[in-house]
């Protein structure tokens, strides 16, 4: 009996989804409890990412630290989650 494979053309692989985010804002949650928001310029097969117009959010014992950067190169091993779009709302 022959087995047939049905392919769904609308299915995106993870790297294809990241590729669609190039040129747009992306929210990245890092393993070290930092969150980074910036415009994705590019990435490689290891999901090392180059971002511009970056805001880095870090919770410290003194409170939330916000750092603005022109560009950043992130190591893909330290990325926990990628969220296409938007900025993080400012803490009150």
Secondary structure, 3 states (H helix, E strand, C coil): CCCCCCCCCCCCCHHHHHHHCCCCEEEEEECCCEEEEEEEEEECCCCCEEEEEEEEEEEECCEEEEEEEEEEEECHHHEEEEEECCCCCCCC
